[in-house]
Amino acid sequence: MLTKTKIYLSSPHMGGSEQKFVDEAFRTNWISPLGPNVDGFEEDLRQYLGNNKYVAALSSGTAAIHLALQLLNVSKGDEVMCQSFTFSASANPIMYQGATPVFIDSESDTWNMSPELLEVAIKDRIEKYKKPKAIIAVHLYGMPYKANEINAIAEKYEIPVIEDSAEALGSTYFGKTCGTLSDIAILSFNGNKIITTSGGGALITNDLELKNKAVFLSTQARDKAPHYEHSTVGFNYRMSNVLAGIGRGQMEVLDDRVKARRENYNFYKTNLSNIDSISFLEEPEGFFSNRWITCIKTDSYETREAIRHALLEDDVESRPLWKPMHVQPVYKDCLNFTNGISEDLFDKGLCLPSGSDLSQDDLNRIINLITKTL
Ligand SMILES: *Cc1c(COP(=O)(O)O)cnc(C)c1O
Protein backbone atom coordinates (compact mmCIF):
# COMPACT_ATOMS: atom_id res chain seq x y z
CA MET A 1 0.00 0.00 0.00
CA LEU A 2 1.16 3.48 -0.83
CA THR A 3 1.30 5.54 2.35
CA LYS A 4 1.45 9.29 2.07
CA THR A 5 3.65 11.18 4.43
CA LYS A 6 2.42 14.11 6.43
CA ILE A 7 3.34 17.51 5.01
CA TYR A 8 4.10 20.14 7.65
CA LEU A 9 3.65 23.89 7.43
CA SER A 10 7.32 24.77 8.02
CA SER A 11 9.82 22.16 9.13
CA PRO A 12 13.35 22.60 10.46
CA HIS A 13 15.83 21.91 7.66
CA MET A 14 19.42 21.15 8.62
CA GLY A 15 22.19 21.90 6.18
CA GLY A 16 24.85 19.41 7.26
CA SER A 17 27.52 21.18 9.28
CA GLU A 18 25.31 21.94 12.30
CA GLN A 19 26.36 18.61 13.86
CA LYS A 20 30.05 19.49 13.51
CA PHE A 21 29.62 22.68 15.56
CA VAL A 22 27.48 20.89 18.16
CA ASP A 23 30.07 18.07 18.43
CA GLU A 24 32.76 20.69 18.91
CA ALA A 25 30.78 22.11 21.85
CA PHE A 26 30.64 18.62 23.41
CA ARG A 27 34.30 17.84 22.68
CA THR A 28 35.46 21.06 24.34
CA ASN A 29 32.80 20.84 27.11
CA TRP A 30 31.35 24.27 26.29
CA ILE A 31 27.88 23.13 27.41
CA SER A 32 26.85 26.55 28.70
CA PRO A 33 25.21 29.82 27.72
CA LEU A 34 28.54 31.18 26.56
CA GLY A 35 31.42 29.91 24.47
CA PRO A 36 32.93 29.85 20.98
CA ASN A 37 29.69 28.96 19.17
CA VAL A 38 27.82 31.89 20.76
CA ASP A 39 30.64 34.25 19.70
CA GLY A 40 30.87 32.59 16.27
CA PHE A 41 27.12 32.74 15.64
CA GLU A 42 27.00 36.41 16.64
CA GLU A 43 29.88 37.09 14.26
CA ASP A 44 28.16 35.19 11.40
CA LEU A 45 25.01 37.25 11.92
CA ARG A 46 27.05 40.43 12.05
CA GLN A 47 28.73 39.57 8.75
CA TYR A 48 25.31 38.94 7.26
CA LEU A 49 23.63 42.07 8.64
CA GLY A 50 26.54 44.47 8.20
CA ASN A 51 29.57 45.20 10.36
CA ASN A 52 28.12 48.38 11.81
CA LYS A 53 25.63 46.17 13.71
CA TYR A 54 26.04 44.48 17.09
CA VAL A 55 24.29 41.19 17.82
CA ALA A 56 23.38 39.54 21.13
CA ALA A 57 22.39 35.87 20.77
CA LEU A 58 19.52 35.06 23.14
CA SER A 59 17.27 32.21 24.22
CA SER A 60 14.30 33.32 22.09
CA GLY A 61 12.86 36.07 19.94
CA THR A 62 10.39 36.78 22.74
CA ALA A 63 13.29 37.33 25.16
CA ALA A 64 14.84 39.69 22.60
CA ILE A 65 11.66 41.81 22.43
CA HIS A 66 11.47 41.84 26.23
CA LEU A 67 15.06 43.06 26.49
CA ALA A 68 14.50 45.64 23.73
CA LEU A 69 11.63 47.10 25.78
CA GLN A 70 13.91 47.15 28.86
CA LEU A 71 16.65 48.94 26.91
CA LEU A 72 14.10 51.58 25.87
CA ASN A 73 12.98 51.96 29.51
CA VAL A 74 9.42 50.89 28.82
CA SER A 75 7.87 50.37 32.23
CA LYS A 76 4.66 50.19 34.22
CA GLY A 77 1.84 52.33 32.84
CA ASP A 78 3.59 53.15 29.54
CA GLU A 79 1.85 52.63 26.21
CA VAL A 80 3.47 50.81 23.28
CA MET A 81 2.12 50.88 19.72
CA CYS A 82 2.09 47.33 18.35
CA GLN A 83 1.10 45.84 15.01
CA SER A 84 -2.16 43.95 15.61
CA PHE A 85 -1.72 41.45 12.77
CA THR A 86 1.09 39.35 14.24
CA PHE A 87 1.98 36.41 16.45
CA SER A 88 1.24 37.02 20.15
CA ALA A 89 4.96 37.03 21.02
CA SER A 90 5.26 40.51 19.47
CA ALA A 91 2.88 41.88 22.11
CA ASN A 92 3.30 39.70 25.21
CA PRO A 93 6.58 41.28 26.39
CA ILE A 94 4.77 44.65 26.61
CA MET A 95 2.64 43.05 29.33
CA TYR A 96 5.71 41.57 31.08
CA GLN A 97 6.82 45.15 31.60
CA GLY A 98 3.47 46.16 33.07
CA ALA A 99 2.96 48.43 30.07
CA THR A 100 -0.11 48.51 27.80
CA PRO A 101 -0.24 47.68 24.08
CA VAL A 102 -2.17 49.88 21.67
CA PHE A 103 -2.93 47.84 18.55
CA ILE A 104 -2.57 49.22 15.05
CA ASP A 105 -4.20 47.55 12.05
CA SER A 106 -2.56 46.67 8.72
CA GLU A 107 -2.54 48.17 5.25
CA SER A 108 -3.39 46.14 2.16
CA ASP A 109 -0.11 46.36 0.16
CA THR A 110 2.11 44.61 2.75
CA TRP A 111 -0.40 43.32 5.35
CA ASN A 112 1.80 45.09 7.93
CA MET A 113 1.33 48.12 10.18
CA SER A 114 -0.55 50.93 8.43
CA PRO A 115 1.58 54.09 8.60
CA GLU A 116 -1.58 56.23 8.34
CA LEU A 117 -3.29 54.53 11.27
CA LEU A 118 -0.07 54.66 13.27
CA GLU A 119 0.06 58.42 12.93
CA VAL A 120 -3.64 58.80 13.78
CA ALA A 121 -3.05 56.70 16.90
CA ILE A 122 0.07 58.60 17.98
CA LYS A 123 -1.70 61.96 17.61
CA ASP A 124 -4.65 60.68 19.61
CA ARG A 125 -2.46 59.43 22.45
CA ILE A 126 -0.36 62.60 22.54
CA GLU A 127 -3.56 64.68 22.77
CA LYS A 128 -4.51 62.58 25.79
CA TYR A 129 -1.09 63.05 27.39
CA LYS A 130 -0.15 59.40 26.79
CA LYS A 131 2.70 59.70 24.32
CA PRO A 132 3.72 56.13 23.35
CA LYS A 133 7.10 54.90 24.58
CA ALA A 134 7.86 52.64 21.58
CA ILE A 135 6.50 51.20 18.34
CA ILE A 136 6.70 47.47 17.54
CA ALA A 137 6.40 46.89 13.78
CA VAL A 138 6.55 43.42 12.24
CA HIS A 139 7.73 42.09 8.85
CA LEU A 140 4.98 39.48 8.83
CA TYR A 141 5.50 36.23 6.90
CA GLY A 142 8.76 37.75 5.64
CA MET A 143 7.19 40.75 3.85
CA PRO A 144 8.92 43.98 4.93
CA TYR A 145 6.74 46.66 6.45
CA LYS A 146 6.91 50.19 5.00
CA ALA A 147 9.99 51.14 6.99
CA ASN A 148 10.55 54.54 5.34
CA GLU A 149 7.05 55.68 6.23
CA ILE A 150 7.04 54.14 9.73
CA ASN A 151 10.52 55.52 10.52
CA ALA A 152 9.55 58.99 9.29
CA ILE A 153 6.58 59.04 11.68
CA ALA A 154 8.73 57.65 14.49
CA GLU A 155 11.30 60.40 13.95
CA LYS A 156 8.67 63.12 13.68
CA TYR A 157 7.26 62.21 17.10
CA GLU A 158 10.60 60.98 18.52
CA ILE A 159 9.42 57.47 19.39
CA PRO A 160 11.82 54.52 18.97
CA VAL A 161 10.91 51.55 16.74
CA ILE A 162 11.50 47.92 17.66
CA GLU A 163 11.76 46.01 14.40
CA ASP A 164 10.28 42.53 14.83
CA SER A 165 12.17 40.66 12.14
CA ALA A 166 11.46 37.21 13.62
CA GLU A 167 9.95 35.99 10.35
CA ALA A 168 12.08 38.03 7.95
CA LEU A 169 15.74 37.02 8.10
CA GLY A 170 16.84 37.10 4.45
CA SER A 171 14.24 39.68 3.37
CA THR A 172 15.38 43.08 2.12
CA TYR A 173 13.83 46.53 1.77
CA PHE A 174 15.27 48.77 -0.95
CA GLY A 175 18.45 46.69 -0.71
CA LYS A 176 18.74 46.86 3.08
CA THR A 177 18.50 43.66 5.12
CA CYS A 178 15.49 43.28 7.41
CA GLY A 179 16.79 43.41 10.96
CA THR A 180 18.80 46.56 10.18
CA LEU A 181 15.97 49.01 9.46
CA SER A 182 15.74 50.54 12.92
CA ASP A 183 17.86 51.15 16.01
CA ILE A 184 16.76 47.95 17.73
CA ALA A 185 15.66 44.81 15.90
CA ILE A 186 15.01 41.21 16.89
CA LEU A 187 15.29 37.83 15.17
CA SER A 188 13.91 34.41 16.08
CA PHE A 189 15.46 31.00 15.48
CA ASN A 190 12.51 28.96 16.67
CA GLY A 191 12.00 25.56 15.01
CA ASN A 192 9.52 26.83 12.43
CA LYS A 193 11.51 29.89 11.26
CA ILE A 194 13.56 30.16 8.07
CA ILE A 195 16.67 29.04 9.95
CA THR A 196 16.59 27.57 13.43
CA THR A 197 18.62 26.77 16.53
CA SER A 198 15.58 24.73 17.78
CA GLY A 199 14.88 27.68 20.07
CA GLY A 200 16.68 30.98 20.05
CA GLY A 201 16.67 34.63 19.15
CA ALA A 202 18.86 37.68 18.76
CA LEU A 203 18.82 41.37 19.50
CA ILE A 204 20.44 43.64 16.93
CA THR A 205 21.53 47.21 17.54
CA ASN A 206 23.97 49.75 16.09
CA ASP A 207 25.11 50.75 19.57
CA LEU A 208 27.80 48.60 21.25
CA GLU A 209 26.77 49.89 24.67
CA LEU A 210 23.20 48.68 24.11
CA LYS A 211 24.45 45.28 23.03
CA ASN A 212 26.60 45.03 26.14
CA LYS A 213 23.66 46.05 28.29
CA ALA A 214 21.49 43.38 26.62
CA VAL A 215 24.14 40.71 27.34
CA PHE A 216 24.47 41.97 30.94
CA LEU A 217 20.69 41.78 31.52
CA SER A 218 20.44 38.39 29.77
CA THR A 219 23.05 36.83 32.08
CA GLN A 220 21.44 37.73 35.44
CA ALA A 221 22.85 41.29 35.64
CA ARG A 222 25.98 40.48 37.62
CA ASP A 223 28.00 43.47 38.72
CA LYS A 224 31.79 43.23 38.78
CA ALA A 225 32.78 41.50 42.05
CA PRO A 226 34.34 38.19 43.12
CA HIS A 227 31.01 37.17 44.68
CA TYR A 228 27.59 37.54 43.03
CA GLU A 229 26.63 41.20 43.33
CA HIS A 230 23.43 42.60 41.78
CA SER A 231 22.11 46.13 41.53
CA THR A 232 19.61 45.43 38.73
CA VAL A 233 16.96 42.75 38.15
CA GLY A 234 18.43 40.36 35.57
CA PHE A 235 17.17 37.60 33.28
CA ASN A 236 18.39 34.20 32.14
CA TYR A 237 18.02 34.92 28.42
CA ARG A 238 21.41 34.09 26.87
CA MET A 239 21.69 31.55 24.05
CA SER A 240 23.16 28.13 24.80
CA ASN A 241 26.55 27.40 23.22
CA VAL A 242 25.22 24.02 22.03
CA LEU A 243 22.30 25.61 20.20
CA ALA A 244 24.47 28.41 18.79
CA GLY A 245 26.38 25.57 17.07
CA ILE A 246 23.21 24.70 15.16
CA GLY A 247 22.90 28.38 14.24
CA ARG A 248 26.43 28.50 12.81
CA GLY A 249 25.63 25.57 10.54
CA GLN A 250 22.32 27.13 9.52
CA MET A 251 23.95 30.43 8.54
CA GLU A 252 25.90 28.55 5.86
CA VAL A 253 22.62 27.63 4.12
CA LEU A 254 20.49 30.73 4.77
CA ASP A 255 20.68 31.93 1.15
CA ASP A 256 19.62 28.48 -0.09
CA ARG A 257 16.69 28.49 2.32
CA VAL A 258 15.48 31.87 1.06
CA LYS A 259 15.81 30.66 -2.51
CA ALA A 260 13.83 27.47 -1.80
CA ARG A 261 11.02 29.32 0.00
CA ARG A 262 10.75 31.86 -2.80
CA GLU A 263 10.56 28.98 -5.28
CA ASN A 264 7.67 27.50 -3.27
CA TYR A 265 5.86 30.82 -3.52
CA ASN A 266 6.47 31.07 -7.27
CA PHE A 267 5.28 27.52 -7.81
CA TYR A 268 2.06 28.08 -5.89
CA LYS A 269 1.46 31.36 -7.67
CA THR A 270 2.09 29.97 -11.15
CA ASN A 271 -0.12 26.95 -10.56
CA LEU A 272 -3.00 28.69 -8.80
CA SER A 273 -3.10 31.94 -10.73
CA ASN A 274 -5.94 30.70 -12.93
CA ILE A 275 -8.23 30.37 -9.90
CA ASP A 276 -10.19 33.61 -9.40
CA SER A 277 -11.01 32.96 -5.77
CA ILE A 278 -7.32 32.93 -4.73
CA SER A 279 -4.96 35.90 -4.57
CA PHE A 280 -1.37 36.36 -3.41
CA LEU A 281 0.53 39.09 -1.58
CA GLU A 282 2.81 40.65 -4.21
CA GLU A 283 6.06 42.42 -3.43
CA PRO A 284 5.76 46.19 -3.84
CA GLU A 285 8.62 47.85 -5.80
CA GLY A 286 11.84 47.64 -3.73
CA PHE A 287 10.49 44.94 -1.37
CA PHE A 288 12.10 41.49 -1.31
CA SER A 289 10.39 38.88 0.89
CA ASN A 290 12.09 35.69 2.09
CA ARG A 291 8.62 34.15 1.56
CA TRP A 292 8.96 32.40 4.91
CA ILE A 293 5.35 31.30 4.53
CA THR A 294 3.35 31.42 1.31
CA CYS A 295 -0.05 32.87 2.17
CA ILE A 296 -3.13 32.95 0.01
CA LYS A 297 -6.20 35.10 0.39
CA THR A 298 -9.44 33.49 -0.75
CA ASP A 299 -12.80 35.11 -1.57
CA SER A 300 -14.57 33.93 1.58
CA TYR A 301 -14.28 32.17 4.91
CA GLU A 302 -16.09 29.18 3.37
CA THR A 303 -13.58 28.83 0.51
CA ARG A 304 -10.69 29.09 2.96
CA GLU A 305 -12.19 26.42 5.21
CA ALA A 306 -12.92 24.13 2.24
CA ILE A 307 -9.25 24.26 1.23
CA ARG A 308 -8.00 23.83 4.79
CA HIS A 309 -10.20 20.78 5.39
CA ALA A 310 -9.31 19.16 2.06
CA LEU A 311 -5.62 19.52 2.92
CA LEU A 312 -6.14 18.26 6.47
CA GLU A 313 -7.95 15.13 5.26
CA ASP A 314 -4.88 14.29 3.18
CA ASP A 315 -2.55 14.92 6.15
CA VAL A 316 -1.32 18.27 4.84
CA GLU A 317 -0.92 20.98 7.45
CA SER A 318 -2.12 24.50 6.66
CA ARG A 319 -3.24 27.28 9.00
CA PRO A 320 -5.44 30.37 8.97
CA LEU A 321 -3.44 33.61 8.98
CA TRP A 322 -2.60 35.11 12.38
CA LYS A 323 -5.63 36.13 14.40
CA PRO A 324 -5.20 39.86 15.03
CA MET A 325 -4.28 40.77 18.59
CA HIS A 326 -7.13 43.27 18.97
CA VAL A 327 -9.67 40.42 18.68
CA GLN A 328 -7.76 37.93 20.86
CA PRO A 329 -9.58 37.29 24.15
CA VAL A 330 -6.47 38.29 26.13
CA TYR A 331 -6.14 41.67 24.35
CA LYS A 332 -9.68 42.56 23.25
CA ASP A 333 -10.05 45.27 25.89
CA CYS A 334 -6.88 47.11 24.81
CA LEU A 335 -7.12 50.31 22.85
CA ASN A 336 -6.92 49.73 19.09
CA PHE A 337 -6.97 51.62 15.82
CA THR A 338 -8.48 49.40 13.14
CA ASN A 339 -9.70 49.45 9.55
CA GLY A 340 -10.99 45.89 9.04
CA ILE A 341 -8.00 44.72 6.97
CA SER A 342 -6.44 42.25 9.41
CA GLU A 343 -9.82 40.81 10.40
CA ASP A 344 -10.62 40.24 6.73
CA LEU A 345 -7.24 38.51 6.24
CA PHE A 346 -7.87 36.33 9.28
CA ASP A 347 -11.27 35.35 7.84
CA LYS A 348 -10.15 34.50 4.33
CA GLY A 349 -6.42 33.82 4.45
CA LEU A 350 -4.49 30.57 4.64
CA CYS A 351 -0.82 29.69 5.20
CA LEU A 352 0.27 26.91 2.83
CA PRO A 353 3.08 24.44 3.53
CA SER A 354 6.26 26.42 2.92
CA GLY A 355 9.23 24.45 4.22
CA SER A 356 12.50 24.69 2.32
CA ASP A 357 12.58 20.87 2.26
CA LEU A 358 9.30 20.33 0.38
CA SER A 359 9.72 18.03 -2.62
CA GLN A 360 8.22 18.59 -6.06
CA ASP A 361 5.86 15.68 -5.31
CA ASP A 362 4.72 17.40 -2.10
CA LEU A 363 4.02 20.63 -3.98
CA ASN A 364 2.15 18.83 -6.77
CA ARG A 365 0.09 16.96 -4.20
CA ILE A 366 -0.92 20.26 -2.54
CA ILE A 367 -1.78 21.95 -5.84
CA ASN A 368 -3.92 18.96 -6.86
CA LEU A 369 -5.82 19.02 -3.57
CA ILE A 370 -6.54 22.75 -3.87
CA THR A 371 -7.53 22.61 -7.54
CA LYS A 372 -9.83 19.63 -6.93
CA THR A 373 -11.56 21.49 -4.07
CA LEU A 374 -12.40 24.61 -6.07
C1 LIG B 1 8.36 33.64 16.25
C2 LIG B 1 8.00 35.04 16.46
C3 LIG B 1 8.37 35.75 17.61
C4 LIG B 1 8.96 35.10 18.82
O1 LIG B 1 10.10 34.37 18.63
P1 LIG B 1 10.42 33.11 19.58
O2 LIG B 1 11.83 32.80 19.24
O3 LIG B 1 9.47 32.01 19.19
O4 LIG B 1 10.25 33.54 21.00
C5 LIG B 1 8.08 37.09 17.68
N1 LIG B 1 7.45 37.73 16.69
C6 LIG B 1 7.05 37.08 15.58
C7 LIG B 1 6.38 37.86 14.50
C8 LIG B 1 7.28 35.71 15.43
O5 LIG B 1 6.85 35.08 14.34
The ligand as a MOL file (V3000), in Angstrom:
LIG
                    3D

  0  0  0     0  0            999 V3000
M  V30 BEGIN CTAB
M  V30 COUNTS 15 15 0 0 0
M  V30 BEGIN ATOM
M  V30 1 C 8.3610 33.6360 16.2480 0
M  V30 2 C 7.9980 35.0400 16.4560 0
M  V30 3 C 8.3720 35.7470 17.6090 0
M  V30 4 C 8.9610 35.0980 18.8240 0
M  V30 5 O 10.0950 34.3670 18.6350 0
M  V30 6 P 10.4220 33.1090 19.5770 0
M  V30 7 O 11.8280 32.8030 19.2370 0
M  V30 8 O 9.4710 32.0140 19.1900 0
M  V30 9 O 10.2520 33.5360 20.9950 0
M  V30 10 C 8.0830 37.0920 17.6770 0
M  V30 11 N 7.4540 37.7250 16.6870 0
M  V30 12 C 7.0550 37.0830 15.5750 0
M  V30 13 C 6.3750 37.8650 14.4980 0
M  V30 14 C 7.2770 35.7150 15.4340 0
M  V30 15 O 6.8490 35.0780 14.3440 0
M  V30 END ATOM
M  V30 BEGIN BOND
M  V30 1 1 1 2
M  V30 2 1 2 3
M  V30 3 2 2 14
M  V30 4 1 3 4
M  V30 5 2 3 10
M  V30 6 1 4 5
M  V30 7 1 5 6
M  V30 8 2 6 7
M  V30 9 1 6 8
M  V30 10 1 6 9
M  V30 11 1 10 11
M  V30 12 2 11 12
M  V30 13 1 12 13
M  V30 14 1 12 14
M  V30 15 1 14 15
M  V30 END BOND
M  V30 END CTAB
M  END
